[in-house]
Amino acid sequence: IARALVYSYDNRLATLTDGEGHFEFRREKVRAETDQGFVSPRPNRDVGGLGSYRLAARKAGYLSDPASAGDPPRPGVDRTILLIPEAIIQGRLLISGAELPPTIPLQLYKRQISEGRPHWMSKASAHTDSSGQFRFAELEPGEYKIMTLEQMDDDPAIIALSGPRFGFPPSCFPGVADFSTAAPIQLTIGQIFDATMTLSSQPYFAVKVPIANVEAISGLRVSVFARGHSGPGYSLGYNPNQHRIEGLLPNGSYFIQVTAWRPYQVSGTTTISVAGRDIEGPTLALSPTSSIAVRVREEFTSSGDTGVSFMTNGHRFRRDGPRAYLQIYLEPADDFALEGTAGLAEFISPDDNSLAITNALPGRYWVHVRSLRGYAASVTAGNVDLRQDPLVVLLSGNPPIEITMRDDAGRIEGTVVGQHSGPSPTGLLGAQAEMPLRAWIYCIPLPGSTGEFQQLSSSAEGAFTSAPMAPGGYRLLAFDTPQPELAYRDSEAMRASEALGRIVNLGAGQSVHVDLELISSSTSLE
């Protein structure tokens, strides 16, 4: 790539590539006089050599390739930096049966991996211009969806009439109301995709929903979902003077949730239906969010000290038991979930060792347990195994979360075969070419296994050793580049890896050695 800017992260070095994409930095050795008067090289320090520099590159129309990130460059060894052409989604919104509004907002979502599971996450927003054109640029390869957001028709002639207002409800490419049935856009490197779609104007009607026991609460958040159609896009507001939710919605059935955080967290839900006229919905009552008790059973074989000390108001206190080493948090299991994350309640007093999850709104959650001692051998609620299935939180009457802790963990160590420990004999432009100096190892629990995911990296010699691991069955994969989009909790997505890596069955207290073949970053797991 010609005329790309190559620079160090601290901006002390910078240069442009030549017509063939080549760049070079020359650093003079710093020389100093010794006590005997001789001049000798000064040892390489942060300004004396290249060892402390990390390099990056940029050019308009290109994006950095995460796979090119690596160790700092070494003098005399060629470093290749990868840039990839940007992908673009562009198009035009066409209007059926109405005048084109001055602008319509759009939201771009990308399928990304979080905690080993795929989720649709907001990527960027845009607005159409006066002709309905829109454009999303600087996009990486991946899977995307586009949704238009609500836009009212502000034609003064229509507003002056006493009839209903008109607007454009949310719509997903190629023109459907349900986000789940929207066509995913699979972008490749440098692709330009046309996402032209047609919108239809619909009548909107006034909606009013009174809220009870809200006088002492501020900071309300109102969320609106069309029932039967997953995805955001609709909105209503809160009128603090009238203590009610107000706004405009087209015909349909809607689920409304209200959440407030001050002075304490409360929430409430209701369902309304709009059918050709203004409505005033039933009163929505707010209630405190759920509290879920957590019970821990310790089956430790060692008697190590698990207490921690901390300072409060100048006094030192000690905390013992599970409260000292255990962390628990809930992750929403559904895309566009109205609920947020929740975790263990704060300490009420210095001697408070109780365990309970608070501020959990009704919904489905994945339960994550992190421990400074041992591992969670089982996590259940009622008859549900929370390591395999989500926790369903109700407004009240939730069963406690039962956790069994053990400390008979095992360990996996081994060597990555095929990893380069240094430069190859020949390289670009006659210099030595730098090769991968380490591998990234992923220990993925097999379906139904009691194991816990762990990510490792190898040494320059290819050796690796895990931290203490929960017993269970694992598939070990070693890649030459990091795999941030590895959906290791999605059994369907990981089916393509069944012929790769090694299977390891780790027993309690066992240490296992395994040799792994290095998997090239060009190998697809799709």
Buried (B, 14 or more C-beta within 10 A) or exposed (E): BEEBBBBBEEEEBEEEBEEEBEBEBEEEEEEEEEEEEEEEEEEBEEEBBBEBBEBBBEBEEBBBBBBBBBEBBBEEBBBEBBBBBBBBBBBBBEBEEBEBBEBBBBBBBBBBBEEBBBBBEEBBEBEBEEEBEBBBEEBBBBBBBBBBBBBBBEBEEBEEEEEBBBBBBBBBBBBBBBBEEBBBBEBEEBBEBEBBBEBEBBBBBBBBBBBEEBEEBEEBEBBBBBEEBBBBBBBBEBEEEEBBBBBBBBBBBBBBBBBBBEEEBBBBBBEBEBEEEEBEBEBBBBEEBBEBEBEBEBEEEEEEEBEEEEEEEEEEBEBEEBBBBBEBBBBBBEBBBBBBEBBBBEBEEEEEEEBBBBBBBBBBBBBBBEBEBBBBBBBBBEEBEBBEBBBBBEBEEBBBBBBBBBBBBBBBEBBBEBBBEEBEEEBBEEBBBBBBBBBBBBBBBBEEBBBBBBBBEBBEEBEBEBEBBBBBBBBBBBBBBBBEEBBBBEEEBBEEBEEBBBEBBBEBEBEBEBEBEBBEBEEEBE
